[in-house]
Amino acid sequence: MELTVTFQDVLKARKALEGRIIHTPLIQSTNLSKEVGSDVWFKMESLQKTGSFKVRGALNKLDSLTEEELAKGVITASAGNHAQGLAYASSLKNVSAQIIVPMTTPETKKQGIKRLGGDLVVHGNSYDEAEEYALHLAEETGRVFVNAFEDDYIIAGQGTSALEAFLAEPDFDAVVVPAGGGGLLCGVALVAKAVNPDIKVIGVQTHASPPWYYSFKAGELVPVEYSASLAEGLHGGITKANLDLALKIVDDIILVEEEKVAEAMVWMAKEHHYMIEGSGAVGIAALRDGILPELKGKKVLTFITGSNVDFDKLTKLSKHVE
């Protein structure tokens, strides 16, 4: 498939979502700015409904479905945050939502899916295995499969987060974006390049799940090896459609080490008193690690994408990091 989403679609999504999502805070981090020598701002999507930006895309996608499609129900595969977003969006529209998650999904996300009314099914050791099973069930049951990232409506919905940020602070020089499937990455890039084509858009993954990094450099999908990651929300493969779109509007992809992600999660809890998950901390990790020297002296936006981290995990990390 080919993605055809445009900046205008993001504008439409912003209008449609009004009143149903939280206009999340955009905060300047004086502590991180001082440490890294850049003017760093956080878009706090960790404070969004369901604890992640994903509800934006889920609501925008459900708005696009027909009454007949909604009556059949929806199904998705997710590492957790898209699942919660879709469960919440479905509950608002009184639509049945079946959610397939891999075994690696944190308990807090699984509980959130159930609490929001999603029909939770745990299957497979990775996102890719969960997705394969979800596609099989969709065919079997007639439910509409809602892709977490390879979808014009999902991307437009996620892009509304960047639109809010740029309306508040229009003069960012660079945007550092956690890159999972690419829904947020592509949505943010669409907005950034519409505001100013010279804004640098940089995606971040961990070495444990690096498909964006190697595929972006090669200009085509290449197979990679995966290992366990603190940023489980960024784990899994990407699609050709998202890659093709990103190659037009994203400037670079970088990788961070797991240890740096752990340090960033603990840093955020200590310095700003926010609990954030590993997926939402990779931008902070990249900036603190000094792997973006070209951003020195620049005004930088990064997205804190989620807060759905198990408290016990964060406690253990804080002891390990110290």
TIGU-771718 format. One record per residue (C-alpha): residue number from 1; residue in one letter; x negated, y negated, z. Coordinates in steps of 0.02 Angstrom, whole numbers. Layout:
[NUM, 'a', [X, Y, Z]]
...
# end
This chain:
[1, 'm', [0, 0, 0]]
[2, 'e', [-48, -183, -15]]
[3, 'l', [-18, -312, 120]]
[4, 't', [59, -473, 54]]
[5, 'v', [81, -571, 216]]
[6, 't', [50, -759, 206]]
[7, 'f', [29, -907, 323]]
[8, 'q', [209, -954, 283]]
[9, 'd', [264, -786, 354]]
[10, 'v', [178, -831, 518]]
[11, 'l', [273, -996, 521]]
[12, 'k', [437, -903, 493]]
[13, 'a', [393, -779, 631]]
[14, 'r', [357, -921, 753]]
[15, 'k', [529, -994, 722]]
[16, 'a', [615, -823, 737]]
[17, 'l', [524, -776, 899]]
[18, 'e', [561, -939, 990]]
[19, 'g', [640, -908, 1159]]
[20, 'r', [601, -721, 1160]]
[21, 'i', [415, -726, 1197]]
[22, 'i', [304, -822, 1317]]
[23, 'h', [207, -969, 1248]]
[24, 't', [48, -907, 1332]]
[25, 'p', [-80, -1026, 1409]]
[26, 'l', [-233, -1086, 1317]]
[27, 'i', [-367, -1116, 1448]]
[28, 'q', [-541, -1190, 1436]]
[29, 's', [-671, -1084, 1526]]
[30, 't', [-795, -1207, 1598]]
[31, 'n', [-888, -1062, 1680]]
[32, 'l', [-916, -965, 1518]]
[33, 's', [-947, -1125, 1420]]
[34, 'k', [-1089, -1170, 1538]]
[35, 'e', [-1160, -995, 1533]]
[36, 'v', [-1164, -974, 1344]]
[37, 'g', [-1187, -1154, 1285]]
[38, 's', [-1024, -1163, 1187]]
[39, 'd', [-854, -1242, 1222]]
[40, 'v', [-756, -1081, 1254]]
[41, 'w', [-566, -1067, 1264]]
[42, 'f', [-458, -916, 1304]]
[43, 'k', [-286, -882, 1228]]
[44, 'm', [-209, -786, 1372]]
[45, 'e', [-104, -654, 1285]]
[46, 's', [-134, -546, 1438]]
[47, 'l', [4, -653, 1516]]
[48, 'q', [127, -612, 1376]]
[49, 'k', [283, -506, 1408]]
[50, 't', [228, -323, 1428]]
[51, 'g', [51, -386, 1464]]
[52, 's', [-5, -398, 1283]]
[53, 'f', [17, -495, 1119]]
[54, 'k', [94, -340, 1038]]
[55, 'v', [273, -388, 1080]]
[56, 'r', [259, -529, 951]]
[57, 'g', [236, -411, 804]]
[58, 'a', [359, -282, 870]]
[59, 'l', [501, -408, 884]]
[60, 'n', [463, -482, 714]]
[61, 'k', [464, -308, 635]]
[62, 'l', [630, -258, 715]]
[63, 'd', [707, -420, 653]]
[64, 's', [668, -362, 476]]
[65, 'l', [758, -194, 489]]
[66, 't', [935, -165, 427]]
[67, 'e', [1078, -113, 543]]
[68, 'e', [1070, 60, 466]]
[69, 'e', [884, 76, 502]]
[70, 'l', [905, 13, 681]]
[71, 'a', [1043, 140, 710]]
[72, 'k', [923, 281, 666]]
[73, 'g', [799, 219, 795]]
[74, 'v', [613, 184, 781]]
[75, 'i', [456, 283, 816]]
[76, 't', [274, 234, 833]]
[77, 'a', [102, 293, 886]]
[78, 's', [1, 182, 1000]]
[79, 'a', [-141, 176, 1125]]
[80, 'g', [-17, 90, 1239]]
[81, 'n', [9, -96, 1209]]
[82, 'h', [100, -85, 1042]]
[83, 'a', [205, 52, 1122]]
[84, 'q', [258, -61, 1265]]
[85, 'g', [290, -205, 1146]]
[86, 'l', [401, -96, 1037]]
[87, 'a', [491, -21, 1188]]
[88, 'y', [528, -196, 1253]]
[89, 'a', [583, -263, 1083]]
[90, 's', [693, -109, 1057]]
[91, 's', [774, -132, 1228]]
[92, 'l', [822, -311, 1180]]
[93, 'k', [908, -247, 1023]]
[94, 'n', [978, -89, 1105]]
[95, 'v', [880, 22, 985]]
[96, 's', [811, 194, 1027]]
[97, 'a', [620, 196, 1025]]
[98, 'q', [514, 354, 1029]]
[99, 'i', [332, 322, 1074]]
[100, 'i', [188, 442, 1042]]
[101, 'v', [28, 406, 1140]]
[102, 'p', [-137, 502, 1150]]
[103, 'm', [-192, 583, 1313]]
[104, 't', [-323, 446, 1337]]
[105, 't', [-187, 315, 1367]]
[106, 'p', [-203, 236, 1542]]
[107, 'e', [-69, 281, 1669]]
[108, 't', [-16, 99, 1688]]
[109, 'k', [29, 91, 1502]]
[110, 'k', [123, 255, 1508]]
[111, 'q', [225, 196, 1657]]
[112, 'g', [259, 32, 1568]]
[113, 'i', [327, 121, 1414]]
[114, 'k', [446, 224, 1523]]
[115, 'r', [498, 73, 1626]]
[116, 'l', [542, -21, 1467]]
[117, 'g', [654, 120, 1408]]
[118, 'g', [540, 203, 1280]]
[119, 'd', [552, 391, 1252]]
[120, 'l', [371, 436, 1293]]
[121, 'v', [283, 583, 1210]]
[122, 'v', [99, 618, 1249]]
[123, 'h', [11, 706, 1105]]
[124, 'g', [-168, 725, 1044]]
[125, 'n', [-340, 670, 1102]]
[126, 's', [-348, 512, 996]]
[127, 'y', [-240, 378, 917]]
[128, 'd', [-261, 461, 747]]
[129, 'e', [-190, 627, 812]]
[130, 'a', [-45, 537, 896]]
[131, 'e', [-7, 444, 734]]
[132, 'e', [-9, 602, 630]]
[133, 'y', [119, 680, 748]]
[134, 'a', [227, 523, 748]]
[135, 'l', [232, 522, 558]]
[136, 'h', [285, 705, 561]]
[137, 'l', [424, 667, 686]]
[138, 'a', [482, 516, 584]]
[139, 'e', [504, 627, 432]]
[140, 'e', [594, 757, 537]]
[141, 't', [713, 639, 629]]
[142, 'g', [740, 496, 506]]
[143, 'r', [676, 368, 629]]
[144, 'v', [587, 215, 556]]
[145, 'f', [399, 226, 584]]
[146, 'v', [332, 59, 646]]
[147, 'n', [147, 46, 609]]
[148, 'a', [47, -46, 741]]
[149, 'f', [-53, -147, 614]]
[150, 'e', [-26, -100, 431]]
[151, 'd', [131, -204, 410]]
[152, 'd', [166, -380, 348]]
[153, 'y', [293, -418, 484]]
[154, 'i', [180, -352, 622]]
[155, 'i', [33, -458, 560]]
[156, 'a', [142, -614, 545]]
[157, 'g', [207, -588, 721]]
[158, 'q', [33, -568, 794]]
[159, 'g', [-24, -723, 700]]
[160, 't', [97, -831, 800]]
[161, 's', [-23, -818, 946]]
[162, 'a', [-157, -908, 844]]
[163, 'l', [-30, -1034, 781]]
[164, 'e', [11, -1083, 960]]
[165, 'a', [-174, -1103, 999]]
[166, 'f', [-213, -1210, 847]]
[167, 'l', [-62, -1322, 874]]
[168, 'a', [-131, -1358, 1047]]
[169, 'e', [-315, -1373, 996]]
[170, 'p', [-335, -1394, 806]]
[171, 'd', [-524, -1415, 801]]
[172, 'f', [-599, -1245, 841]]
[173, 'd', [-758, -1202, 745]]
[174, 'a', [-744, -1014, 770]]
[175, 'v', [-624, -880, 828]]
[176, 'v', [-682, -718, 908]]
[177, 'v', [-548, -583, 895]]
[178, 'p', [-537, -406, 968]]
[179, 'a', [-518, -290, 818]]
[180, 'g', [-418, -130, 837]]
[181, 'g', [-309, -84, 689]]
[182, 'g', [-322, -261, 622]]
[183, 'g', [-148, -332, 650]]
[184, 'l', [-208, -471, 765]]
[185, 'l', [-372, -494, 671]]
[186, 'c', [-283, -522, 505]]
[187, 'g', [-144, -628, 583]]
[188, 'v', [-269, -741, 670]]
[189, 'a', [-377, -756, 514]]
[190, 'l', [-227, -806, 407]]
[191, 'v', [-189, -949, 527]]
[192, 'a', [-370, -1003, 553]]
[193, 'k', [-408, -1012, 366]]
[194, 'a', [-245, -1107, 333]]
[195, 'v', [-295, -1236, 465]]
[196, 'n', [-474, -1250, 401]]
[197, 'p', [-560, -1129, 279]]
[198, 'd', [-727, -1167, 365]]
[199, 'i', [-672, -1093, 532]]
[200, 'k', [-774, -935, 563]]
[201, 'v', [-669, -782, 605]]
[202, 'i', [-768, -644, 691]]
[203, 'g', [-694, -475, 739]]
[204, 'v', [-763, -375, 886]]
[205, 'q', [-763, -188, 916]]
[206, 't', [-863, -74, 1031]]
[207, 'h', [-997, 46, 974]]
[208, 'a', [-881, 186, 1033]]
[209, 's', [-752, 145, 898]]
[210, 'p', [-838, 52, 755]]
[211, 'p', [-737, 81, 595]]
[212, 'w', [-714, -105, 561]]
[213, 'y', [-899, -140, 576]]
[214, 'y', [-960, -8, 452]]
[215, 's', [-813, -22, 331]]
[216, 'f', [-823, -212, 327]]
[217, 'k', [-1010, -207, 289]]
[218, 'a', [-983, -76, 153]]
[219, 'g', [-829, -161, 80]]
[220, 'e', [-735, 4, 85]]
[221, 'l', [-673, 131, 212]]
[222, 'v', [-815, 237, 279]]
[223, 'p', [-802, 380, 406]]
[224, 'v', [-873, 346, 580]]
[225, 'e', [-896, 442, 742]]
[226, 'y', [-795, 398, 896]]
[227, 's', [-831, 417, 1081]]
[228, 'a', [-738, 372, 1241]]
[229, 's', [-715, 185, 1268]]
[230, 'l', [-661, 62, 1402]]
[231, 'a', [-576, -30, 1260]]
[232, 'e', [-454, 112, 1221]]
[233, 'g', [-333, -13, 1143]]
[234, 'l', [-459, -42, 1002]]
[235, 'h', [-489, 144, 974]]
[236, 'g', [-450, 231, 810]]
[237, 'g', [-459, 217, 623]]
[238, 'i', [-411, 75, 509]]
[239, 't', [-322, 70, 341]]
[240, 'k', [-376, 14, 169]]
[241, 'a', [-236, -116, 163]]
[242, 'n', [-295, -203, 322]]
[243, 'l', [-476, -192, 267]]
[244, 'd', [-437, -267, 96]]
[245, 'l', [-347, -413, 177]]
[246, 'a', [-485, -440, 306]]
[247, 'l', [-619, -441, 172]]
[248, 'k', [-535, -596, 99]]
[249, 'i', [-512, -695, 261]]
[250, 'v', [-629, -628, 398]]
[251, 'd', [-810, -685, 404]]
[252, 'd', [-896, -552, 508]]
[253, 'i', [-874, -401, 623]]
[254, 'i', [-989, -368, 771]]
[255, 'l', [-1008, -228, 899]]
[256, 'v', [-1030, -234, 1087]]
[257, 'e', [-1092, -104, 1211]]
[258, 'e', [-976, -20, 1337]]
[259, 'e', [-1080, -85, 1481]]
[260, 'k', [-1053, -264, 1420]]
[261, 'v', [-865, -235, 1412]]
[262, 'a', [-866, -173, 1593]]
[263, 'e', [-964, -327, 1645]]
[264, 'a', [-842, -442, 1553]]
[265, 'm', [-691, -363, 1638]]
[266, 'v', [-769, -387, 1809]]
[267, 'w', [-829, -563, 1763]]
[268, 'm', [-651, -614, 1717]]
[269, 'a', [-583, -548, 1882]]
[270, 'k', [-717, -638, 1982]]
[271, 'e', [-726, -803, 1887]]
[272, 'h', [-546, -829, 1833]]
[273, 'h', [-452, -706, 1947]]
[274, 'y', [-369, -616, 1801]]
[275, 'm', [-362, -427, 1780]]
[276, 'i', [-389, -388, 1596]]
[277, 'e', [-413, -226, 1501]]
[278, 'g', [-570, -180, 1405]]
[279, 's', [-490, -219, 1237]]
[280, 'g', [-455, -397, 1294]]
[281, 'a', [-631, -422, 1362]]
[282, 'v', [-735, -386, 1206]]
[283, 'g', [-739, -569, 1152]]
[284, 'i', [-807, -620, 1321]]
[285, 'a', [-931, -476, 1313]]
[286, 'a', [-994, -532, 1142]]
[287, 'l', [-1015, -713, 1196]]
[288, 'r', [-1103, -668, 1359]]
[289, 'd', [-1218, -543, 1272]]
[290, 'g', [-1293, -678, 1162]]
[291, 'i', [-1258, -586, 999]]
[292, 'l', [-1174, -740, 925]]
[293, 'p', [-1314, -870, 932]]
[294, 'e', [-1235, -964, 785]]
[295, 'l', [-1093, -1017, 902]]
[296, 'k', [-1206, -1117, 1018]]
[297, 'g', [-1137, -1293, 1037]]
[298, 'k', [-976, -1245, 944]]
[299, 'k', [-795, -1247, 1001]]
[300, 'v', [-744, -1064, 1013]]
[301, 'l', [-576, -978, 1038]]
[302, 't', [-562, -798, 1095]]
[303, 'f', [-407, -694, 1128]]
[304, 'i', [-381, -609, 1296]]
[305, 't', [-266, -480, 1221]]
[306, 'g', [-203, -377, 1367]]
[307, 's', [-192, -353, 1555]]
[308, 'n', [-139, -170, 1560]]
[309, 'v', [-286, -96, 1654]]
[310, 'd', [-274, 29, 1796]]
[311, 'f', [-320, -58, 1959]]
[312, 'd', [-425, 92, 2015]]
[313, 'k', [-526, 82, 1855]]
[314, 'l', [-564, -102, 1880]]
[315, 't', [-612, -71, 2062]]
[316, 'k', [-733, 66, 2011]]
[317, 'l', [-807, -43, 1875]]
[318, 's', [-835, -186, 1996]]
[319, 'k', [-937, -72, 2110]]
[320, 'h', [-1036, -3, 1964]]
[321, 'v', [-1071, -174, 1888]]
[322, 'e', [-1131, -245, 2054]]
# end
